[in-house]
Amino acid sequence: MSLFAFGPSRGPRWQLGLQAALGLVVPIAVMTLLGQPMFGYIAASGAFTVLFAGSLPVVERAVMLPFVAAGLIACAALGVAAAHTPPLIAIGIVLVAALSATLAFGFRLGPPGPLFFVLVFGLSATVMQSAPISPAGYLAAIAAGCAFSYLVAVSPLALGRVRARRARPLRELFPGPWWDADARMLVLRVALVSIAGVVVSLFLDPARAYWIVGAAVAVVGLASSRRAALQRATHRMLGTVAGAGVYALLAMLHPTGLWLALLLGVLQFSIELVVVRHYALALTLITPLVLLLLGAATGSTGDMSVALERVIDTLAGAALGALSGLLHPSEDARA
C-alpha cells in the first residue's frame, strides 16, 4: 500500500459509490425540502449500511445487510442512552469496539469491519448532546436512513437476471463463529486501542474519545501484520491532515441545504472509487465528508478548531493502531 502508487483494481466500484452517494444525498435533500434538515443529516448516517459486503452479489447483500443495519441502529441506541453521562460514553466506546470486533472477525463480516459501529455510537452520543432532537426522533431518523440505504443497495433485484441468482445459505454468508489466531489478535488489538484511546482522550478532550478510537480501529483494519499497521497509520495520518485542509477550503463556501447534500454525495461517490486502491487519498475525502456532516448536525460547520482537533485525534489514534501492530510477530520471525 504505497503512498506514491495506486493499488490494483478490484473491479468497477461505481455502482457501490452511487448507492452510497444516494444514501447520503436523498435523506438530506428530502428533509431539507420538508424543512427538517436535522433529520436528514442524522438519517444520512444510515448510508454506512451500503458500505458492507460490497463485493457480494445483490441477492446475498439482501440477506446480510439487515444484520449490519440492526447493528448500526443498536450502536446508535447505545450512544443515545449514554449521551449525557460521560463515564457511560467512555465505557460504551470500549464495549462497542470490542464486541463489534469480536462479531465482525468471528463471523467474517469483511470490510470495513468494526469501524462504523464505533463511529455511529460516538456520533450519536455527540449529536444528542447538542442537537434539539428527542431520543426517539434520533433513532427513528437513523432507522429510516438504514432502511432507505438498504433499499438502494438491493434495488438491482428489480431486474430478473439479478433475482435469478441463488444466494448462499446464511451459514455460509456468516461462517463461524470461528476465531483463529489472527482473528483473536485483531480483537485483542481493537480492545487494547479502544481502552488506550479513551485514556488518551482524558488528556485531550473526553468528548473526542470516539474519534481517537475510530482512527485506531481503522488502522487495525483487517490485516494481521505489523507492516500493514504501519502503512495504514501513515496513510491515515497524512490523509487526515490533507483532508482537514480540504475541509477548510470547502467550509469557506458555507455549503448548506441542497448544495451540502450534493457536495457530500460527490465526496462519498469519489471515496468509494479510490478507497481500495489508495487509502490516504480516500482519507483526504473522508475527513471533510465526516466533518461537514457532523458540523451540519451540530451547527459547527466552518469551525476550524474542530478540524484541528480531528487532526490531533487522528494522529493519536493512528499512533495507537500502529503500536498495537507490534503485538504481531515480525515478518522475519514468521518466516
Secondary structure as a PSIPRED ss2 file (coil, helix, strand):
# PSIPRED VFORMAT (PSIPRED V4.0)

   1 M C   1.000  0.000  0.000
   2 S C   1.000  0.000  0.000
   3 L C   1.000  0.000  0.000
   4 F C   1.000  0.000  0.000
   5 A C   1.000  0.000  0.000
   6 F C   1.000  0.000  0.000
   7 G C   1.000  0.000  0.000
   8 P C   1.000  0.000  0.000
   9 S C   1.000  0.000  0.000
  10 R C   1.000  0.000  0.000
  11 G C   1.000  0.000  0.000
  12 P C   1.000  0.000  0.000
  13 R C   1.000  0.000  0.000
  14 W H   0.000  1.000  0.000
  15 Q H   0.000  1.000  0.000
  16 L H   0.000  1.000  0.000
  17 G H   0.000  1.000  0.000
  18 L H   0.000  1.000  0.000
  19 Q H   0.000  1.000  0.000
  20 A H   0.000  1.000  0.000
  21 A H   0.000  1.000  0.000
  22 L H   0.000  1.000  0.000
  23 G H   0.000  1.000  0.000
  24 L H   0.000  1.000  0.000
  25 V H   0.000  1.000  0.000
  26 V H   0.000  1.000  0.000
  27 P H   0.000  1.000  0.000
  28 I H   0.000  1.000  0.000
  29 A H   0.000  1.000  0.000
  30 V H   0.000  1.000  0.000
  31 M H   0.000  1.000  0.000
  32 T H   0.000  1.000  0.000
  33 L H   0.000  1.000  0.000
  34 L C   1.000  0.000  0.000
  35 G C   1.000  0.000  0.000
  36 Q C   1.000  0.000  0.000
  37 P H   0.000  1.000  0.000
  38 M H   0.000  1.000  0.000
  39 F H   0.000  1.000  0.000
  40 G H   0.000  1.000  0.000
  41 Y H   0.000  1.000  0.000
  42 I H   0.000  1.000  0.000
  43 A H   0.000  1.000  0.000
  44 A H   0.000  1.000  0.000
  45 S H   0.000  1.000  0.000
  46 G H   0.000  1.000  0.000
  47 A H   0.000  1.000  0.000
  48 F H   0.000  1.000  0.000
  49 T H   0.000  1.000  0.000
  50 V H   0.000  1.000  0.000
  51 L H   0.000  1.000  0.000
  52 F C   1.000  0.000  0.000
  53 A C   1.000  0.000  0.000
  54 G C   1.000  0.000  0.000
  55 S C   1.000  0.000  0.000
  56 L C   1.000  0.000  0.000
  57 P C   1.000  0.000  0.000
  58 V H   0.000  1.000  0.000
  59 V H   0.000  1.000  0.000
  60 E H   0.000  1.000  0.000
  61 R H   0.000  1.000  0.000
  62 A H   0.000  1.000  0.000
  63 V H   0.000  1.000  0.000
  64 M H   0.000  1.000  0.000
  65 L H   0.000  1.000  0.000
  66 P H   0.000  1.000  0.000
  67 F H   0.000  1.000  0.000
  68 V H   0.000  1.000  0.000
  69 A H   0.000  1.000  0.000
  70 A H   0.000  1.000  0.000
  71 G H   0.000  1.000  0.000
  72 L H   0.000  1.000  0.000
  73 I H   0.000  1.000  0.000
  74 A H   0.000  1.000  0.000
  75 C H   0.000  1.000  0.000
  76 A H   0.000  1.000  0.000
  77 A H   0.000  1.000  0.000
  78 L H   0.000  1.000  0.000
  79 G H   0.000  1.000  0.000
  80 V H   0.000  1.000  0.000
  81 A H   0.000  1.000  0.000
  82 A H   0.000  1.000  0.000
  83 A C   1.000  0.000  0.000
  84 H C   1.000  0.000  0.000
  85 T C   1.000  0.000  0.000
  86 P H   0.000  1.000  0.000
  87 P H   0.000  1.000  0.000
  88 L H   0.000  1.000  0.000
  89 I H   0.000  1.000  0.000
  90 A H   0.000  1.000  0.000
  91 I H   0.000  1.000  0.000
  92 G H   0.000  1.000  0.000
  93 I H   0.000  1.000  0.000
  94 V H   0.000  1.000  0.000
  95 L H   0.000  1.000  0.000
  96 V H   0.000  1.000  0.000
  97 A H   0.000  1.000  0.000
  98 A H   0.000  1.000  0.000
  99 L H   0.000  1.000  0.000
 100 S H   0.000  1.000  0.000
 101 A H   0.000  1.000  0.000
 102 T H   0.000  1.000  0.000
 103 L H   0.000  1.000  0.000
 104 A H   0.000  1.000  0.000
 105 F H   0.000  1.000  0.000
 106 G H   0.000  1.000  0.000
 107 F C   1.000  0.000  0.000
 108 R C   1.000  0.000  0.000
 109 L C   1.000  0.000  0.000
 110 G C   1.000  0.000  0.000
 111 P C   1.000  0.000  0.000
 112 P C   1.000  0.000  0.000
 113 G C   1.000  0.000  0.000
 114 P C   1.000  0.000  0.000
 115 L H   0.000  1.000  0.000
 116 F H   0.000  1.000  0.000
 117 F H   0.000  1.000  0.000
 118 V H   0.000  1.000  0.000
 119 L H   0.000  1.000  0.000
 120 V H   0.000  1.000  0.000
 121 F H   0.000  1.000  0.000
 122 G H   0.000  1.000  0.000
 123 L H   0.000  1.000  0.000
 124 S H   0.000  1.000  0.000
 125 A H   0.000  1.000  0.000
 126 T H   0.000  1.000  0.000
 127 V H   0.000  1.000  0.000
 128 M H   0.000  1.000  0.000
 129 Q H   0.000  1.000  0.000
 130 S H   0.000  1.000  0.000
 131 A C   1.000  0.000  0.000
 132 P C   1.000  0.000  0.000
 133 I C   1.000  0.000  0.000
 134 S C   1.000  0.000  0.000
 135 P H   0.000  1.000  0.000
 136 A H   0.000  1.000  0.000
 137 G H   0.000  1.000  0.000
 138 Y H   0.000  1.000  0.000
 139 L H   0.000  1.000  0.000
 140 A H   0.000  1.000  0.000
 141 A H   0.000  1.000  0.000
 142 I H   0.000  1.000  0.000
 143 A H   0.000  1.000  0.000
 144 A H   0.000  1.000  0.000
 145 G H   0.000  1.000  0.000
 146 C H   0.000  1.000  0.000
 147 A H   0.000  1.000  0.000
 148 F H   0.000  1.000  0.000
 149 S H   0.000  1.000  0.000
 150 Y H   0.000  1.000  0.000
 151 L H   0.000  1.000  0.000
 152 V H   0.000  1.000  0.000
 153 A H   0.000  1.000  0.000
 154 V H   0.000  1.000  0.000
 155 S H   0.000  1.000  0.000
 156 P H   0.000  1.000  0.000
 157 L H   0.000  1.000  0.000
 158 A H   0.000  1.000  0.000
 159 L C   1.000  0.000  0.000
 160 G H   0.000  1.000  0.000
 161 R H   0.000  1.000  0.000
 162 V H   0.000  1.000  0.000
 163 R H   0.000  1.000  0.000
 164 A C   1.000  0.000  0.000
 165 R C   1.000  0.000  0.000
 166 R C   1.000  0.000  0.000
 167 A C   1.000  0.000  0.000
 168 R C   1.000  0.000  0.000
 169 P C   1.000  0.000  0.000
 170 L H   0.000  1.000  0.000
 171 R H   0.000  1.000  0.000
 172 E H   0.000  1.000  0.000
 173 L H   0.000  1.000  0.000
 174 F C   1.000  0.000  0.000
 175 P C   1.000  0.000  0.000
 176 G C   1.000  0.000  0.000
 177 P C   1.000  0.000  0.000
 178 W C   1.000  0.000  0.000
 179 W C   1.000  0.000  0.000
 180 D C   1.000  0.000  0.000
 181 A H   0.000  1.000  0.000
 182 D H   0.000  1.000  0.000
 183 A H   0.000  1.000  0.000
 184 R H   0.000  1.000  0.000
 185 M H   0.000  1.000  0.000
 186 L H   0.000  1.000  0.000
 187 V H   0.000  1.000  0.000
 188 L H   0.000  1.000  0.000
 189 R H   0.000  1.000  0.000
 190 V H   0.000  1.000  0.000
 191 A H   0.000  1.000  0.000
 192 L H   0.000  1.000  0.000
 193 V H   0.000  1.000  0.000
 194 S H   0.000  1.000  0.000
 195 I H   0.000  1.000  0.000
 196 A H   0.000  1.000  0.000
 197 G H   0.000  1.000  0.000
 198 V H   0.000  1.000  0.000
 199 V H   0.000  1.000  0.000
 200 V H   0.000  1.000  0.000
 201 S H   0.000  1.000  0.000
 202 L H   0.000  1.000  0.000
 203 F H   0.000  1.000  0.000
 204 L H   0.000  1.000  0.000
 205 D C   1.000  0.000  0.000
 206 P H   0.000  1.000  0.000
 207 A H   0.000  1.000  0.000
 208 R H   0.000  1.000  0.000
 209 A H   0.000  1.000  0.000
 210 Y H   0.000  1.000  0.000
 211 W H   0.000  1.000  0.000
 212 I H   0.000  1.000  0.000
 213 V H   0.000  1.000  0.000
 214 G H   0.000  1.000  0.000
 215 A H   0.000  1.000  0.000
 216 A H   0.000  1.000  0.000
 217 V H   0.000  1.000  0.000
 218 A H   0.000  1.000  0.000
 219 V H   0.000  1.000  0.000
 220 V H   0.000  1.000  0.000
 221 G C   1.000  0.000  0.000
 222 L C   1.000  0.000  0.000
 223 A C   1.000  0.000  0.000
 224 S C   1.000  0.000  0.000
 225 S C   1.000  0.000  0.000
 226 R H   0.000  1.000  0.000
 227 R H   0.000  1.000  0.000
 228 A H   0.000  1.000  0.000
 229 A H   0.000  1.000  0.000
 230 L H   0.000  1.000  0.000
 231 Q H   0.000  1.000  0.000
 232 R H   0.000  1.000  0.000
 233 A H   0.000  1.000  0.000
 234 T H   0.000  1.000  0.000
 235 H H   0.000  1.000  0.000
 236 R H   0.000  1.000  0.000
 237 M H   0.000  1.000  0.000
 238 L H   0.000  1.000  0.000
 239 G H   0.000  1.000  0.000
 240 T H   0.000  1.000  0.000
 241 V H   0.000  1.000  0.000
 242 A H   0.000  1.000  0.000
 243 G H   0.000  1.000  0.000
 244 A H   0.000  1.000  0.000
 245 G H   0.000  1.000  0.000
 246 V H   0.000  1.000  0.000
 247 Y H   0.000  1.000  0.000
 248 A H   0.000  1.000  0.000
 249 L H   0.000  1.000  0.000
 250 L H   0.000  1.000  0.000
 251 A H   0.000  1.000  0.000
 252 M C   1.000  0.000  0.000
 253 L C   1.000  0.000  0.000
 254 H C   1.000  0.000  0.000
 255 P C   1.000  0.000  0.000
 256 T C   1.000  0.000  0.000
 257 G H   0.000  1.000  0.000
 258 L H   0.000  1.000  0.000
 259 W H   0.000  1.000  0.000
 260 L H   0.000  1.000  0.000
 261 A H   0.000  1.000  0.000
 262 L H   0.000  1.000  0.000
 263 L H   0.000  1.000  0.000
 264 L H   0.000  1.000  0.000
 265 G H   0.000  1.000  0.000
 266 V H   0.000  1.000  0.000
 267 L H   0.000  1.000  0.000
 268 Q H   0.000  1.000  0.000
 269 F H   0.000  1.000  0.000
 270 S H   0.000  1.000  0.000
 271 I H   0.000  1.000  0.000
 272 E H   0.000  1.000  0.000
 273 L H   0.000  1.000  0.000
 274 V H   0.000  1.000  0.000
 275 V C   1.000  0.000  0.000
 276 V C   1.000  0.000  0.000
 277 R C   1.000  0.000  0.000
 278 H C   1.000  0.000  0.000
 279 Y H   0.000  1.000  0.000
 280 A H   0.000  1.000  0.000
 281 L H   0.000  1.000  0.000
 282 A H   0.000  1.000  0.000
 283 L H   0.000  1.000  0.000
 284 T H   0.000  1.000  0.000
 285 L H   0.000  1.000  0.000
 286 I H   0.000  1.000  0.000
 287 T H   0.000  1.000  0.000
 288 P H   0.000  1.000  0.000
 289 L H   0.000  1.000  0.000
 290 V H   0.000  1.000  0.000
 291 L H   0.000  1.000  0.000
 292 L H   0.000  1.000  0.000
 293 L H   0.000  1.000  0.000
 294 L H   0.000  1.000  0.000
 295 G H   0.000  1.000  0.000
 296 A H   0.000  1.000  0.000
 297 A H   0.000  1.000  0.000
 298 T H   0.000  1.000  0.000
 299 G C   1.000  0.000  0.000
 300 S C   1.000  0.000  0.000
 301 T C   1.000  0.000  0.000
 302 G C   1.000  0.000  0.000
 303 D C   1.000  0.000  0.000
 304 M H   0.000  1.000  0.000
 305 S H   0.000  1.000  0.000
 306 V H   0.000  1.000  0.000
 307 A H   0.000  1.000  0.000
 308 L H   0.000  1.000  0.000
 309 E H   0.000  1.000  0.000
 310 R H   0.000  1.000  0.000
 311 V H   0.000  1.000  0.000
 312 I H   0.000  1.000  0.000
 313 D H   0.000  1.000  0.000
 314 T H   0.000  1.000  0.000
 315 L H   0.000  1.000  0.000
 316 A H   0.000  1.000  0.000
 317 G H   0.000  1.000  0.000
 318 A H   0.000  1.000  0.000
 319 A H   0.000  1.000  0.000
 320 L H   0.000  1.000  0.000
 321 G H   0.000  1.000  0.000
 322 A H   0.000  1.000  0.000
 323 L H   0.000  1.000  0.000
 324 S H   0.000  1.000  0.000
 325 G H   0.000  1.000  0.000
 326 L H   0.000  1.000  0.000
 327 L H   0.000  1.000  0.000
 328 H C   1.000  0.000  0.000
 329 P C   1.000  0.000  0.000
 330 S C   1.000  0.000  0.000
 331 E H   0.000  1.000  0.000
 332 D H   0.000  1.000  0.000
 333 A H   0.000  1.000  0.000
 334 R H   0.000  1.000  0.000
 335 A C   1.000  0.000  0.000
